[in-house]
Amino acid sequence: MRALVTLAALFCLAAIGLAPACAERLTRDQLSPLVIPPFLLGEQINDQGVWRLENAGGLHAGFAFETEPLAPIPGFAGAPINVLVMLDLEGNFIDVRLIGHNEPIFVSGLGNAAFKAFFEQYRGHNIAASLVVGTPYGEAADGGALVYLDGVTKATASVRIAHESILAATLQIARDKMRGVATGPPAHPDPAVDEPLAWNDLVAQGLATHFRVSNAEVDAAFADTLWADDDPQARTDPDAAYLDLWIVDVGPPSIARAMLDAESLAELENFLSISEFDEPILLIETGRHGLVSEDFVRNTAPDWLSAEQFGLPVALRDSDLLIGLHPDLPRALQDGTAMILRTDRRLGFDPTEPWTLHVRANRAHGSFRPEIGSVTLSTTQSSDARFFTRPEVPTAAAPWVEALRNRQTDLILLAVGLTGLLTILAVRQSQFAAHRHFTAIRLGILAAMTVFVGWWGQGQLSVVTVLGVIRTAWEGGSFAFLLYDPFSLLVWAAAILGFALWGRALFCGWLCPFGALQEFAHHMGMALRLPQIEPDRVWDQRLKSLKYLLLAGLVALIFLAPGHLDTAAEVEPFKTAITTFFIREWYYVAYAAFWLILGLVLFKGFCRYVCPLGAVMALGGLIRGRAWISRRAECGSPCQLCAVRCKYGAIRRNGEIQYDECFGCLDCVTIHDDPAQCVPLVLASRQQNGRAAA
């Protein structure tokens, strides 16, 4: 038995030595290799781990930042998951990489490969997209605007926490540093809006923007430059129009009908039916500047025109449509040059928000290989929001709701099973224990706990959750991480309810998958007729104190060395035997196998002596409000049958039940109610039979 104490103590000490250190803020030297080409790391923007991304030419191309300083959402170990996010200036994820975490399932469990693969799914998605973790549910399966990211089997709860950390940090950067990036779908023309409009209406309501630049104004722009005297026509007629431009968004049907003739209107409608994300902008130039150069190629970007919105460039492209203006338009417009440009709303262009059109004015100096100079003429335009509509932004359900939906069937089955078990134990306990097939039924329930709750449902409770709660409470964090795993939370609810009714007995005796494995090991040892080890009563009580010492040590690590906590918690073999189904490093497998093999000859040795979660359950059982195992005056003196047969050593010599060590196997209940086994009942029966015979 001393070997067990030594083994557990050495395991915890070794775990402390092997544990990784807590993640720290990355330095430039650490961060630079993580930035994918062709991007380069620029200057640090603030002390919260936000850096400037630059392209190969040294221009600002985006942001790189760590999520932990911006969104320190605690994981299951109570520590945040730190992720490096790289965003371009349009709000697209360039890359998302894992930096550090303490999630128990990945720390020497499933390993980081699956976790890192999850983050690769973000690449190319925009922050305006509604990203959720899970699978389509209900109507969402028929297609929708939600973008679903595949979770990691056995670790979906940790993945959801990481996802929420990324979204919280990213949206904070978008609001603070990228105010020009739309965080929702842009407006698009509303076909239901039908207003009779004429040219004068468009001008009066600001739907047609007029931009006029005189020759004198252009001359002033070129003043004191090499090209100041290279436009004689501007000097001759300074008040004449150099640029006389009208800008009209013809995406709304009401405006398009007022600007185009019937043939052009039909051609535009046909174009928009194919290119439904394009916003058409009609330009009419009646001055001498023109819209494009002689070298312009149709269906390409105009060489003299550019645009921007929110400080970001707006891509303009010729729509390659032949334009005929409405016959009621003024003759000056009819005689001008017209073209329809298009820009893609999916790239962030919002026609209802102000945007700026830039027109480049060129001059040439010299006749042989002349030098070209240019100035930019700019005007701002926007369309009335009444002609547009915004698609309803798909709202992702709260993470805990998504978790409930994804595990709906499992939760229903678990709830039904737990309700049935608790009802039987609370209402029909004696009849249940007296059933002639009780042992077979009990083993069947334990098998269901191992297979369904443990291996399938990943509902093996762990002291890691308790330590995470303590750490979160100490650091003042949020307990929302508990909601990400509703399956385990339901098991916790049953276990906590059991504290008041049965103490630790409900969970340790009926709901713990690893405890069930140990009980199966015991029955296998009995079937093989292996000699059983049973420490004497004094050593049994001493060894039972060990689990409280281990629990105290783990709690102390929260405050003294939290970075070592995850590996020290490997004193529990639950992750190896249940969560990863023994697919881990050999030494973890050997440790878990040791306890199961020992269980062949020592009844549930880990549960009785080492399990820190069992210590938590025993402490929780202090709120037990009843003595649920019936006793008689003869129990303990003279009868010791229940005490002798109790494999847990949970019955004292005086017959009193030691509920903090009782696992609820109901063996003593079976004996107590069986007139053929209970000694007081047997003696009473003999006396009664003797009197009857006399």
Protein Blocks (a to p, Z undefined) as FASTA:
>chain_A
ZZmmmmmmmmmmmmmmmpccddddddfklmmmmpccfbdcdddfblnopacdddfkopaf
bdcddfklmmccccfkopacdddddddfkopafbdcdfbdcbfklnopnojmlmmmmmmm
mgopafkbccdedddehjlmnopjbdcddddehilmmmmmmmmmmmmmmmmmmmmmmmmb
ccbdcddddfkbccdddfklmmmnopaccddddfklmmmmmgoiaklmmcmklmmmmmbc
fbdcddddfkbmklmmmmpcfklmmmmmmmmmmmmmbccdddddfbfnombdfkbcghia
cfkbccdeehiacddddehiacdddfkbcfklmmmccddddddfknopafkbccdddddd
dddedjehpadddddddddddddfklpccddddddddfklmmmmmmmmmmmmmmmmmmmm
mmmmmmmmmmmmmpmklmmmmmmmmmmmmmmmmmmnopaccfklmmmmmmmmmnopafkl
mmmmmmlmmmmmmmmmmmmmnommlmmmmmmmklmmmmmmmmmmmmnopacddddfklmm
mmmmmmmmmmmmmmmmmmmmmmlmmmmmmmpmklmmmmnnopacfklmmmmmmmmmmmmm
mghkllmmmmmmlmmmmmmmmmpcbdfbdcdfkgopacfklmmmmmnopacfkopacfkl
cghlommmmmmmmmklmmmlmmmmmmmmmmmmZZ
